[in-house]
Amino acid sequence: MRELEYTDCPVCDSKDYEKLFTGKDFLFSQKEFTVVRCESCKVIFTNPRIKEDQISHYYFADYEPYKELRQHVIVQKAKNIFGQVFGNPHWEILKELQSHEVRSVLEIGPGSGKLLFFLKKHGFDVVGVEIDGDCVNRIRERGIHCCQGDLDKVMDEIGSKKFDAVVLYHVFEHIYHPKETLRNIYNLLNDNGIIHLSIPNINSVEARLFGKYWTGIDLPRHIVHYSKNSIKQILIEAHFEVIKLENEFFTSFLESLGFFLFKKRMPSKSYFLLYYPWKFSKHIHMKIIGSGIMKIIAKKV
């Protein structure tokens, strides 16, 4: 297939790797893709992968970060109300940023812009970097500066501006050139600035439980599949100090259950019947199984 390319390890550049398993794009295409492990640094990644200039074809209109652009206003408001009752991850990010006295934030991959709007509303100076043109336009309409393209390609547009924090909320695993991206983030941060990551944990109980049905793999959109050790390794090599690494509650368990039962996304009615009761019991779930998602805070050193 012309859209596929073989790659060296994206972390250590080794050419030696072993095949782990073949998984499927359960969300959209139903095509199969291979996941491998580097024999040198043990990082797990998709190989062969979709070429970077072709991957946009696998981000369909109802992909979660872009879905709100097409949702009715009533649906959006209902989700916001339920989010306030059952917990909103934006509040957790807000509290984390406030604890580090952050005032300026760059979000890479903001999608439809919900987190940027939320942070701006609470007094933060925010900027976005987003690939999708419709999302960029929506963010700009709300008076927020948003660069269109990959971070590596918009550095000149950002210019000399520095930030107290850079946030990548379920984005870093999608990045083709993680080392280069971290170098650019480092240069964009103020002294003692922080990077805030939320990413799937390939070594989690949830990942082992669901295997190829685990939504945290999200083939072919997820390029690198990080563990606690591998994300710490790449951050340390980029001159960051990891100051927090912990489980973060997310919907990955319920989505993975849908892939396992239906071999595709769970039907909407079934999903929402289960979603809020399951979210209400999240503390029990976290104690028994943990989470397939990890939150990492790292400081520039």
C-alpha positions as MATLAB code, in Angstrom:
seq = 'MRELEYTDCPVCDSKDYEKLFTGKDFLFSQKEFTVVRCESCKVIFTNPRIKEDQISHYYFADYEPYKELRQHVIVQKAKNIFGQVFGNPHWEILKELQSHEVRSVLEIGPGSGKLLFFLKKHGFDVVGVEIDGDCVNRIRERGIHCCQGDLDKVMDEIGSKKFDAVVLYHVFEHIYHPKETLRNIYNLLNDNGIIHLSIPNINSVEARLFGKYWTGIDLPRHIVHYSKNSIKQILIEAHFEVIKLENEFFTSFLESLGFFLFKKRMPSKSYFLLYYPWKFSKHIHMKIIGSGIMKIIAKKV';
ca = [
       0.000    0.000    0.000;
       1.403    3.377   -1.012;
      -0.026    5.089    2.062;
       2.160    2.954    4.364;
       5.800    3.480    5.316;
       8.236    1.520    7.463;
      10.077    3.547   10.073;
      12.963    3.285   12.497;
      12.208    3.643   16.208;
      10.865    7.195   16.682;
      12.637    7.492   20.031;
      16.114    5.946   19.616;
      16.293    5.541   15.790;
      17.108    1.844   16.034;
      16.262   -0.253   12.981;
      15.680   -3.422   15.023;
      12.208   -4.282   16.249;
       9.939   -7.252   16.881;
       6.283   -7.634   15.936;
       3.902   -7.679   18.892;
       0.430   -7.942   17.350;
      -1.880   -6.833   14.564;
      -4.800   -4.608   15.500;
      -7.696   -2.998   13.684;
      -9.063    0.504   13.171;
     -12.362   -0.209   14.935;
     -13.528    3.401   14.737;
     -13.612    3.931   11.000;
     -11.776    2.018    8.273;
     -11.699   -1.507    9.805;
      -8.207   -1.898    8.261;
      -5.491   -3.826   10.132;
      -2.177   -2.368   11.305;
       0.901   -3.813   13.004;
       2.367   -2.800   16.356;
       6.055   -3.488   17.092;
       8.538   -3.049   19.941;
      12.005   -1.591   19.544;
      14.628   -4.147   20.549;
      16.937   -1.393   21.777;
      14.873    1.019   23.910;
      11.682   -1.138   24.155;
       9.390    1.648   22.920;
       6.235    0.325   21.243;
       5.088    1.928   17.991;
       2.962    1.399   14.893;
       5.031    0.012   12.002;
       4.428    0.271    9.140;
       2.466    3.446    9.705;
       0.354    5.711    7.511;
       2.525    8.358    5.874;
       2.279   11.687    7.613;
       0.805   13.417    4.550;
      -1.906   10.719    4.323;
      -2.976   10.367    7.971;
      -5.603   13.128    7.721;
      -7.780   10.670    5.764;
      -8.137    8.660    8.985;
      -9.469   11.585   11.042;
     -13.114   11.331   10.074;
     -15.755   14.005   10.692;
     -17.075   12.352   13.861;
     -13.644   11.739   15.410;
     -14.106   12.789   19.028;
     -11.941   15.976   19.151;
     -13.761   17.365   16.092;
     -17.239   16.009   16.768;
     -18.522   19.077   18.601;
     -18.217   21.124   15.407;
     -21.082   19.047   13.971;
     -23.175   18.594   17.129;
     -26.395   20.469   17.815;
     -26.108   23.260   20.397;
     -28.612   21.487   22.686;
     -26.436   18.352   22.716;
     -23.375   20.438   23.565;
     -25.162   22.163   26.460;
     -26.488   18.872   27.827;
     -22.988   17.380   27.788;
     -21.638   20.449   29.614;
     -24.287   20.138   32.348;
     -23.617   16.429   32.854;
     -19.891   17.174   32.847;
     -20.308   19.613   35.732;
     -22.222   17.001   37.736;
     -20.027   13.971   37.034;
     -16.638   15.627   36.664;
     -14.953   17.605   33.920;
     -11.272   16.963   33.074;
     -10.887   20.648   32.225;
     -11.285   21.515   35.909;
      -8.499   19.077   36.782;
      -6.193   20.684   34.208;
      -7.137   24.135   35.499;
      -6.272   23.222   39.097;
      -2.983   21.669   37.993;
      -1.990   24.777   36.054;
      -2.967   27.060   38.929;
      -0.852   25.022   41.349;
       2.182   25.870   39.209;
       1.208   29.571   38.962;
       0.712   29.283   35.208;
      -0.635   32.339   33.393;
       0.117   31.664   29.715;
      -0.725   28.385   27.953;
      -0.027   26.933   24.528;
      -2.272   24.006   23.661;
      -1.103   21.718   20.873;
      -3.975   19.897   19.180;
      -6.947   21.668   20.811;
      -9.454   20.156   18.373;
     -12.687   22.134   18.549;
     -11.143   24.365   21.240;
     -13.127   23.465   24.353;
     -10.145   23.538   26.712;
      -8.813   26.785   25.224;
     -12.226   28.451   25.683;
     -12.436   27.145   29.248;
      -8.972   28.391   30.204;
      -9.524   31.780   28.570;
     -12.779   32.141   30.508;
     -10.803   31.590   33.707;
      -8.239   34.267   32.970;
      -5.423   32.447   31.155;
      -3.574   33.883   28.162;
      -4.015   31.084   25.601;
      -2.727   30.193   22.135;
      -3.467   27.095   20.049;
      -1.715   25.046   17.374;
      -4.140   22.896   15.363;
      -4.026   21.041   12.036;
      -7.754   20.970   11.206;
      -8.831   24.117    9.342;
     -12.460   24.112   10.559;
     -11.294   23.883   14.156;
      -8.770   26.679   13.636;
     -11.486   28.940   12.252;
     -13.802   28.191   15.175;
     -11.064   29.013   17.690;
     -10.137   32.239   15.910;
     -13.799   33.303   15.848;
     -13.676   33.244   19.640;
     -10.789   35.723   19.640;
      -8.002   33.230   20.350;
      -4.814   33.171   18.308;
      -4.484   29.723   16.716;
      -1.753   28.661   14.287;
      -2.689   26.122   11.630;
      -0.299   23.209   11.061;
       2.134   21.043   12.992;
       4.100   22.743   15.762;
       7.342   22.097   13.871;
       6.012   24.117   10.927;
       4.543   27.115   12.817;
       7.460   28.013   15.073;
       8.154   31.154   13.036;
       4.515   32.255   13.375;
       4.677   31.854   17.151;
       7.879   33.880   17.104;
       9.569   34.890   20.353;
       6.501   34.367   22.563;
       7.112   32.174   25.603;
       4.635   30.226   27.719;
       4.367   29.057   31.312;
       2.839   25.758   30.184;
       2.318   23.678   27.052;
      -0.645   21.272   27.134;
      -1.086   18.194   24.935;
      -4.346   16.515   25.948;
      -4.439   13.113   24.212;
      -2.210   14.435   21.428;
       1.410   13.386   22.039;
       0.730    9.777   20.972;
      -0.352   11.104   17.542;
       2.942   12.901   16.884;
       5.289   11.500   14.231;
       8.454   13.236   15.443;
       8.237   13.323   19.252;
      11.874   14.286   19.868;
      11.694   17.289   17.549;
       8.373   18.336   19.057;
       9.791   18.205   22.584;
      12.779   20.294   21.513;
      10.432   22.948   20.158;
       8.266   22.834   23.295;
      11.373   23.264   25.428;
      12.310   26.397   23.478;
       8.782   27.808   23.826;
       8.663   27.476   27.613;
       9.668   30.100   30.130;
      12.263   29.126   32.715;
      10.704   26.488   35.000;
       7.790   26.156   32.562;
       5.875   22.883   32.495;
       4.526   20.448   29.936;
       1.178   18.776   30.714;
       0.528   15.463   28.937;
      -2.398   13.055   28.958;
      -1.625    9.854   27.050;
      -2.603    6.159   26.994;
      -0.452    3.734   28.990;
       0.332    0.640   26.892;
       1.396   -1.270   30.031;
      -1.782   -0.551   32.003;
      -4.062   -3.282   33.351;
      -6.725   -1.971   30.996;
      -4.443   -2.393   27.966;
      -3.507   -5.938   28.967;
      -7.135   -6.810   29.690;
      -8.494   -5.732   26.289;
      -5.425   -6.382   24.124;
      -6.036   -5.497   20.475;
      -9.506   -4.172   21.412;
      -8.070   -1.508   23.736;
      -9.078    1.947   22.519;
      -5.778    3.416   23.722;
      -4.072    1.877   20.686;
      -6.396    3.755   18.283;
      -4.745    2.480   15.113;
      -3.545    3.979   12.850;
      -3.869    7.427   14.458;
      -1.644    6.642   17.446;
       1.944    6.538   16.229;
       3.799    5.740   19.474;
       2.308    3.683   22.320;
       3.950    4.923   25.518;
       4.442    3.260   28.874;
       5.426    5.020   32.101;
       9.062    4.109   31.487;
       9.184    5.160   27.843;
       7.502    8.543   28.369;
       9.859    9.295   31.242;
      12.807    8.269   29.087;
      11.977   10.583   26.188;
      11.168   13.508   28.493;
      14.427   13.168   30.427;
      16.404   13.023   27.186;
      14.662   16.261   26.131;
      15.850   17.932   29.393;
      12.585   17.778   31.307;
      12.195   16.652   34.914;
       9.114   14.516   35.503;
       7.469   15.859   38.661;
       4.167   13.972   38.473;
       3.071   10.765   36.739;
      -0.262    9.293   37.775;
      -3.418    7.585   36.559;
      -6.094    9.782   35.007;
      -9.733    8.715   34.801;
     -10.969    8.484   31.214;
     -13.600    6.728   29.081;
     -11.118    4.284   27.553;
     -12.485    1.278   29.502;
     -16.039    1.749   28.246;
     -14.901    2.405   24.676;
     -12.702   -0.710   24.743;
     -15.638   -2.766   26.012;
     -17.580   -1.580   22.976;
     -14.816   -2.671   20.591;
     -14.644   -6.069   22.302;
     -18.413   -6.665   22.195;
     -19.344   -5.082   18.873;
     -16.007   -5.030   16.969;
     -16.748   -1.355   16.307;
     -17.826    1.704   18.291;
     -20.540    0.894   20.836;
     -24.030    2.015   19.682;
     -24.786    5.479   21.096;
     -27.826    4.405   23.112;
     -25.931    1.589   24.823;
     -22.942    3.854   25.468;
     -24.926    6.634   27.151;
     -26.997    4.179   29.199;
     -23.738    2.884   30.669;
     -21.644    6.058   30.653;
     -22.928    8.084   33.598;
     -23.567    5.179   36.012;
     -20.073    3.934   35.205;
     -18.575    7.404   35.634;
     -20.397    7.795   38.941;
     -18.513    4.719   40.208;
     -15.140    5.919   38.885;
     -13.424    5.849   42.287;
     -14.190    2.146   42.717;
     -13.103    1.489   39.142;
      -9.800    3.327   39.674;
      -9.041    1.353   42.837;
      -9.741   -2.033   41.245;
      -8.430   -1.626   37.686;
      -6.664    1.722   37.636;
      -6.744    3.620   34.366;
      -5.521    3.172   30.824;
      -4.573    6.854   30.738;
      -1.721    8.606   32.501;
      -1.169   12.264   33.302;
       2.392   13.552   33.227;
       3.663   16.913   34.471;
       7.275   17.670   33.582;
       9.328   20.786   34.269;
      11.883   22.423   32.018;
      15.372   22.132   33.555;
];
